Amino acid sequence: MRPLPALARTLAAAARGFASSARGFADLAWPPRCLACGRDLREEEGPHLCDPCAEGVPRIQPPTCAWCGSPLGAFLPVRAPCDGCPSERPAYRLARAAARYAGPVRALVLAAKYAREPAACEPLGRLLAEALALPPAPALDALVPVPLHRWTRLRRGYDQAERVAEAAGGALGVPVAHGSLVRVRRTAPQAGLEAGERLRNVAGAFRVRRKSAVAGLRLLLVDDVLTTGATASACAEALLAAGAAWVGVGATARAVLRVRGTARTEESEDMADEPATP
């Protein structure tokens, strides 16, 4: 009779072989597709984006505004606020976005939020990690996903900001503070609202579950798209009131409009036309 450890290794090897064969069959029957454009991926591409889409990501390069995360232009001094910032500083102390809300990034965000494609969160998280590693890289104790309301999460099956945070945190070596921040009431869709209406819409909508989980920590909120920053600011207020030492926000995408070398935020028509997400 074989020793049990040897038998276990044999069974494990057989299981891995079966799984590999099953994946190979699945790839033949249903070739993996680019999550941004939908075309079949070649063997050397992927696993999530084809080469043209990966190369077409509209990354935001420094210098950027520390208040809103918008690009400032190569010949302008790094300053905050920029021309597109609100008159009052938001509750968070840093905003950084990985890319413009356009092209492949827009397609990935829409796939994650509305097409039930949680796999789209993986490349978005890696993009965010790249942006956060650019100098000056913020010192962080944990990432905090901007939470969905529990009913929205139940309907969708997952929280896309949480999945993005997990992918970014894994790449950066920063833990994710799961469940530390909760959305205590459903809010109206932010798309289509003016800046002041957005602030009122999310005021008091977030609460820290356990103050001990955030007290004294440097935290980065993680969201998919940053527009006016109203939601992120409401989350930051809740975290700071619970004792967080510092709060920033990182987003996979930023809605920006370049104007004469400066940048100002503007909600695009695409975003205004998207489905409501409370």
Secondary structure, DSSP 8 states (H G I E B T S, - for coil): ---HHHHHHHHHHHHHHHHHHHHHHHHHHS--B-TTT--B--TTS-SSS-HHHHHT--B--S-B-TTT--B--TTS---SS-TTS-SS--SSS-EEEEEESSHHHHHHHHHHHHS--GGGHHHHHHHHHHHHHSSS----SEEEE----HHHHHHHSS-HHHHHHHHHHHHHT--B-TTSEEE-S-----TT--HHHHHHHHTT-EEES-GGGTTT-EEEEEEEEESS-HHHHHHHHHHHHTT-SEEEEEEEEE-EEEETTEEEE---HHHHTS----
